[in-house]
Amino acid sequence: MALVKMKELLEGAKKEGRGIGAFSVGNLEMVMGAVKAAEELATPIILQIAEVRLPHAPLALIAPLMVAAAKEAKVPMAVHLDHGLEYSTIKEALDIGFTSVMLDASRDSFEENIRKTQEVVKLAGQYGATVEAELGLVGGSEDGSTDHGVKCTNPQDALTFCRETGVDALAVAIGNAHGDYPVAPTLRFDVLQEIKDLVSCPLVLHGGSGITDRDFQKAIACGITKVNIATASFNAVTKSAEEYLQSAGKHNYFALNEAMVKGTYENVKRHIEIFNTLEM
């Protein structure tokens, strides 16, 4: 149908009280599986990739694939650079055609985060692209290599940050963390509600893999509009491939391709259904 700005999807979902799934991809099969699920459910999604994943899927190769898939999809889709760390990477994504970028300067000082985010907002404005930023500290690194703890977003800081930067979406820390959870996290819905009451831009939940269905729906009811799913997607495609390779009979690439598409499709479909169901 169309490659669209992420801002359009977020504003529509926020108005309707729904959540938009932002699904990380790393290869052709994951892109195909995500698109298949979105089209089957007639629901817009966001395709995204984080900068830390680029050693395994170089932006110059994976980005055109993601943009082309969104353009050809039967439902509106945005294409997003998740956790952009370098200004040059963000600019490359915009040059290729991404309709949204995220600068992650959450581990910098509050003032430095504002300054860097302002620069990216100015750059993205030249492309008509959406900008996401992060305030507070979501636990764990995006690639799972480090654990820097969790620092919940200060609601008053969120208000100041959004006013100073003009970001289109704000990722908040409310007890969530990247990677696999040993047990489901205890989310600070009180903090989220306070942020929602102060900030007008859509809010984003990172570290979604492992959160319970009920907590997803409660978070959306309390103000979350975009929900990132990465670890669950990579785990699903890996599990599907493993099951195929462990099955009896002679194996071939084409059946392996279909297995990985299926694994991604099932994971994305399940999360879309959760995010579009009212709080239980």
N, C-alpha and C positions, 0 to 999 in steps of 0.2 A: 504493500500500500504506500508506505512512505518512510523515509528516514526523517525523524523529527527531532526537535530540541528536547532535551530532557525536561526542561522547565515546563513545557506544555503538558507532558505526561504527569509531572508532579502536581501541577496546579489542578488538573482534572481529578486526579485521585484524591487530593486533599479535600476538594470540594465535596466529593462523594463519600468520604470516610473510608477509602480503600487503601491498600498498600500496593506499591509497585515493586515487583521483584527485579533486582539488579543481579544478573547471573554472570559470574566470571567464567570465561572460556579460555582454552589454551590450544585448541586444534580444530580442524574442520569438523570432526565428528561432534564435538561439543556445541559448535555453532549450529549445526544441522538439527541436533536434538532439541536445543533451546527454542529454535524457530518453530519446529514441528509442534511442540507443546503449546506455545503461544497462539499459533494459528488454530489448533484444534479447539482451544478454549476461547478463541476470539478475544484475547486479552493482550494489551500492549505490555511489553517488557523492555528492559534495558540490558544490552549486551555490554560487558565490560572486561577489562584486563588491567591488572595492577602492574606498576613499573617493575616490581621485584620478580615478576614472572617473565619478563622479556628475554632473559638469557635462554629460556626454553622455547619461547615463541617471539622472535624478533618483531618489533613493531612494524617495520617496513614490509613484513610478510603477512602477519596476522591482521593488521589493521585494515588493509584493503578488503580482505575477506569478510571481516565483520561489517564494514560499511556496505559492501555489495549485498550481503545477506539481509541487512535491514532495508535497503532500497527495494529488494525483491519480495519482502515479506508481505503477507496478506493483512497484517495488522500493523499499526504504527509502532516503530521501535526507535529508541535512541541508542547511540554508541558512545561509551564513556571510558575515559582513562581513570582508573581507580588508583588512589594513593600515589599520585605523581610526586616525585621527589626532586626532579631537576627541571628547571625552567625550559631547557632545551628539549627535553622529552615531551613536555606539555605542548610546546610549539610544534613539534613534529606531528603529534597526534592531531592537532588542529589543522595543520597543513594537509594531512591525509584525508580529513573529512569527519573526524569525530565531532559530535554535536555537544559534547560535554566533557569537562576535565575536572579533576580534583587535585588541588595542591594539599599535601599533608605536611604541614609545618607544626603539628600539634606538640612536638617535643621541644620546639623552640620557646623562647619567652613569649608572653602574651603580646608584647609590643612588636616583636619580630614576626610573629605569626600574622598579625594585622598588616605589617608592611609588605611581606611577601605575598599575602593574599590580594592586597590592593594591586600589585603588579600583574598578577595573573588575571584578575577581573578586567583590568585595562586591556591586556593582550586578547583575552577571549572576546571582549566586546568588538574587536575588529573582525571577528569571524561570526558574530551573532550567536556565540556558544554559551552554554550554561556553565556556571562554576559552583563546585562544591568545596567546602573546607571542613576542617575538623577542629573542635575545641574540647579541651579535656584530654584524657588519655585512655583510649580503648586498650584493654589488656592484650599483651602478646603482639609480636610483629606480624605483618601480613603473610610472611612466608613461614611463620612458626619457629623461626630460629632463635628468638629471644623472648623473654618475658619481662617487660618493664613495669608490670603492675598496672593498676587501674586508678585513674584519678577522675572522679565524676566532674562533669561540666558544671561550672558555677553559673547559675541562671542569669545573674546580673552581668557577668562577663559575656555571656551569650548575647544579651541585648546590646551591649556596647560593641561587640565584635561585628554583629550584623549591621549595625548602623554605620560603623566606620568603613566596612569593606564593601557592602552592597552585594554580598554573595547570594546566590539563588537557592542554595540548600546548605544545611549545616549538619554535619555528623556529630552526634553527642555521645558522651561516655556516661552510662548509667549502670555500670556493673557488667557490661558486656565485654567480650574478648575475642580476638581472632583465633582460629584454629579449632581443634577438637576440645570439647568440654569433658573433663572426667565426670562431672555431675552438672546438671542444669544450673546456670547462674541465678543468683538472686538479684533481679533487676530493681533499680530504684525508681519505681513509677512515680513516687512523690516528686523527685527531682525532675523527671520528664514532664510531669504536669505543670510544674512551675515554669519550666523553660517554654512550654507551649503557650502559657498564658502571657509571656513577655515578648516572644519572638514571632514574627509573622511569616517568615520563610519556612518552607517544608523542612522537616527534620529527618535525619537518616540514622538507621541502626546498622552498625557494622558488627562483624562477629556473629552473624545470625545462625550459623550452623550449630545445631545442638540445643537451641532454645525450644521450649515446648510450644506446641500449637496454641495452647491457651495464652501463653505469655506473648507470642507473636501478636495475637489478636488484641490482647489488652494493650500492648505497646502502640498498635495502630490506633486504637480507640483513644489513647492518651496523647496522640500527636505525631507518631512516626508515619511518614509517607513512603519513604524509600527503604527497602530492606535488602542488604547485601547478602548473597549466598555464594560462597567460594569453596570452602573446605568440603561441604556436603556434595558439591558438584564434582570436584576432583575425586572424592572417595567413590562416588556412584559410578563414574566412568571406569575407574580402576577395578572396582568389584565386578562390573559387568564383563570387562575384558578377562579378568581372572577366571570367572565362571565359564566363559566360552572356552578358554585355553585348557581348562581342566575337564571339559566335557569329552565324551568318547568320540572317536572318529578322526578323520583327517581334517586338519585346520587350514584355513586360507585367509588371506588378508581381507577379502570382501565380506566374509562372514564376521570377521573381527570388527571391521568398520561398522557393520550393522549392529553388533552387540554394544559398541561404545555409544553409538547414536541412541540406542534404546535406553541405556543407563542414564544418559543425560536427560533424555525426554521424560522419563518417569520421575526423576528428581525435580526437574523444573515444573512439571505439571502438578505434582503434589504441593509444592510451595505456592504456586499461583493460586491454587484452590484455597489454601490456608489464608493467604493475604487478602483474598476477596470474600471471605466469610466474616460476618459480623461477630463480635466478641461473644464467646459462648458463656 
